[in-house]
Amino acid sequence: MNVQRHGLKIATAFFLSLCMTPLVNAQEAFPKEPIELIIPFAPGDTDKMLRPIADRMRDALGQPVVMQYKPGAGGGVGASQVANAKADGYTLVGSSPGALVIVPLANKEFKYETESFAPVAAFTKGAFLLLVPGDSPYKTLEDLVNAAKTKPGTITYGSSGTMGITHLLTEIFSKNANIELMHIPYQGSTPAVVDLLGKEINMATAAIAPALGYVKSGRLRALAVISDRRSALLPDVPTVAELGYGVSSPALYGIVAPKGTSKERVYAIYEAAKKAIETHKDEINKNLTTLGAEIQLLDPEQYRAYLQEQKAMFSKAIDGLKVGQQ
């Protein structure tokens, strides 16, 4: 009898192990399908900052990272979609701090927070430019400030969207310069640059990527760069901070997943990005240099700390502004 019971236990254990093996393997196999990377802006800026690395993650993941564009509200539309997506690692959002930090602080129509995401990795570091047409009467930032003081609220500027990062950075600059500008929101830096080229607006604050070629050709003039240092590609263009207006925000572009995504999957994606950089560093650097950008890889915990630092900085700045929902 005991022998029969012992044999039954062994058989039962063996049967259960067979049943569980596919489940364990299914849990370990990630990803089994393409990963969707939501870009919450129109093509031409954020995507260019992420693509040199994202496109090369396939080698490590065994699946492609596919970009999908969901622009609107300074990045809030796409980021909100990902904040509410299934936390399985198959839906990510890529952005600067704009959609991940500033929109949830400044635009209460969106119900997500910076903490609604699981940071995966920062990829690159970029900058923003204060731009005017190449034949603008404003030769320097001081020219623009002086003109704005003589005719408050008449100089128009474009941004990547209401309550987005370029909107808030320009409002901080305006407050520090004691001027009033008229805000015209767009769905990303590229559309703002296009309208600036067409002289539909007087000025734009835009990511460096979609503007650099036009600055080099003379069709646009960069009055200042918003970063912690001058751009190596535009060494003669001063920073807003060094001109005395106290705006310095180095922009890291990275990817996040919905809160609750497993640590194993978060790190699987991060390790794929790290491997892509290690394997293709020279090629990636070549791509980024043309955008005035550089590799700035942060792991999930380092990226989380950066986003929290940005949140603290912009919370303080926003509290001191009266920015309407233009």
N, C-alpha and C positions, 0 to 999 in steps of 0.2 A: 504493500500500500504506500509506504513512504517512498519507495523507488518510483512508483507511478506519479505520486505528487511532485517529486523532484523533477521527473522528466517533463511533467506538465508545465512546471514553472520555467524550465529552460526553454521549452517550445514557445511559451507565451512571451518570454523576454525576447527571444529571437524574432518572433512575429512583430512585436512592437518596434524593435530596432529597425526592421525593414520598413515599417510604416513611417517612422520618423525620419529616416535618412533623406528622402526627397524634400521634406520640410526644411531640414537643416541646410541642405544644399541650396534650396530656393532662397533662404535667408542670406546665405553667403554670396550668392551670385548677384552682384551689382556692378554696373548697370546691365540690365538685360534688354534695354531699348534706348533710343536716343534721349539725351537730356535737353530739355527746353530751357533756353536762357532768354528771359524777357528783357528787352531793352526798352525802357519807359520813355524814350525820346525818339524823334525822327532820325533816320539814318544820317550819319556824317560826323558825329562827335563821339558819344559814349561807345558806340559799337567799334569805332576805329581804335579806341584805347584798350579794348578787351580782346578783339579778334586775333591779334598776333599770338596770343597765348591760348585762347579758347579753341581756336581751330586746330591747335597742335596737341590737345589733350586726348584726342581719339586714340593715339598710340597706346597710352596707359590704360584708358578706360575700356577700349574695345568697342566703344559706341561714340558717335559724333555728339558734339555740343551744338545745338541748332538755335540760332538767334531768331526771335520773333519780336516784332516791333509793336508796342502798345503805348503810343505817346499820349500826353495830355496832362494838364494841371501840374506842370513842373516835375513830372515823373510820378505823380501820385496815382494816376490811373493804373499803370503797370505794376507799381510796387504794391498797391492795395490788392491787386489780383493775386500776387504771389504770397502776400501775408495770409491770405485766406485759402491758399491752395493746400492740397494734401501734403503732409510732411513726410514724403517718401524719397526725397532727393532728386526727383525727376523734373521739378519745376524750380528754377532759380531766377533771381533778378540781378542785373548788373547795373551799377550806377556809381557816380561820385557821391559825396554826402548829401547832395541835393534831395534825391527821392527817399533816402534812407533816414535822414536826420532832420532836414529843414522842413520838408513838407508836413510831416506829422506834428512838428512844433508849431508851425505857422498857419496851417490850413485845417481847421477843426472839422471841415466837411468829411475828412478821411478819419477813420476810426482805428487805424493801425498806429503803432509806435516803433521806435528803433528796436525795442525789445521784442517786437513781433517776429524778428528774424533770428536765424542761427547763422552768424558770420562764418563764411567758408574761407575766403582768401582775398587779400588786396593784391592786385596785379601790377598796376602802373601808377605813376605820379605824373600829373599834368598841371596846367595853369590856365588862367583866364585872362583875356585881354579886354581893355577898354578901347573901342575902335570907332573911327570916323571914316567917311569916304576919303580917297586919296587927294581930292581937290577941296577938301573942307577948309573953311577959314580958320579952324581950330588946329594950330600947329603943335600945341602942347596941351597938357592937361590943365595947366594954369589958364590958358586961353579959354577953354571950355568953362572952367569955374567962373571966370570973370564975366563971360557972356551970360551964364545962367543967373548970376546975381543981378544983372541989369534987366533981365526979362524972365522972372521966375515962372516955372511951369510950362514954358513954351518949347524947350528943347526936348525932343522925344528920344527915347532909347528903347531898344529891343532886348528882351531876355529870353531864356529858354522856357519860361512859363511863370505864371503867377505863383508866388510863394516858393519858387524854385531857387536854386543856389545863386544863379547870376542875378536874379531879381533882388534877393536879400543883400548880396555883396554890394550891388550898386546903391541900394538904399542906405546901407551903412556908410559907404563913401559919401553919398549926398549929405547925410546928417553931419558927418565929420567936416565936410567942406562948407556946411551951412548954405546949401543950395537946394532948389526944388526942380526935379526933372519930371517929365511925363512918361509913364511906363506903358509900353506896348508889348504884351505877352505873345510868345510864339510857342510852338510845340517842339522845342529843341534849339540848339545854337545855329544849326545849318539854315533853317528858314529865316532866322533873324539876320544872318550874314547875307543871304540872298536879297532881302529887302533893303539892307544897308547899301549893297552894291547898286540897287535900283534907286537909291536915294528916297525911299519911302519913309525912312526914319533918319534922324540926325546922328545917332550914335547907337552902338550895340555893345553889350557885355557878353562875351561869347567864349566858349572853349577854344583853345588855341588850334586844335586840329583842323576844323573847317575853314579857319581864317588865315592860316599861315601862308598859303600859296598866294593869296591876294595881297597880303602885306608885302611879301617878297617882290611881287610884280608892280607894286605901287598903286594898285587899285583901291587898297585900303591903307589907312595909317593907324598904327598902334600908338596910342597916347601913353599907355601904361600897362604893366602886367600885374595881375593879382596873384602873388605867390610869395614864398619866403625868400626868393632870390630871383635875379634876372634870368631870362631864358638864354641858354647857350646859343640858340638860333637867332635871337634878337637881342644881342648884347648891348645895343645902344638904347633900348627901351627901358626906362626906369620902372621900378616897382611903385605901386601906389603908396606903400608904406614909406619908402625913402623920400617921396615927395611931401610927406607930412600929413597924410590922411588916414594913417593907422589901420589899413585893411591888409591883412596877410593871412591867406588861407590856402596852404598847399593842398591840392585836391588829389586824393587817392581814389582810383577807380577799382572796384572789386565786385565780388559776387556773394550773395547771401541766399540761404534757403529758408523756408518757413520754419518758425519756432517749433521745436519738437522733433525735427529731423534727427535721426540717430547720429551719435558721435562717430560711429563707424563709417557711415555714408558721407558725412561731412568731411572726414579726414581722407576718405578714398578720393573725393573730388579734389581736395587740396593737394594730395600727393601727386595726382595727375598733372595739376598745374605746375608743381615743383619740378616734376620729371620733364615736362615740356620745356621749361626754362633751362634746365640743366643740359638738355639735349640740343636745343635750338637757340641758345643764348645769343650768338652772333647775329643770326638772321632776325631774331626778335628785336634786338637792339637797333639793327639797321632800319626796320620798319618804324619803330617808335621815334627814332631820331628825326625822321622826316616830319613828325607830328609835334616836335618840341617836347617829347615825353621820355620817360625812362622806366626801367623795371623797378618795381618797389614791392617785392613779395613779402606779405605778412601771413603768418599762419592764423588759424581761427581765433586763438586767444589774443594774439597781437592785434588782429583786425578789430576784434570786439573792443579792446582798450582804445584804439584810435577812434572808433565810432562814438564811444562814450565821451572822449575828450572833445570831439566835434559837437556833440550834443550840449555839453556844458558851455562851450564857447558861444554857440549860436543861441542858446536859451537866454544868455545874458544880453546878447546883441538884440534879439527880437523884443525883449522886454523894454528896451530903450527906444524902440521904433513905433511909429504909428503908420503901419502899412495897410492900405485899404485893399480889399479884394477886387483889384482892377481887372 
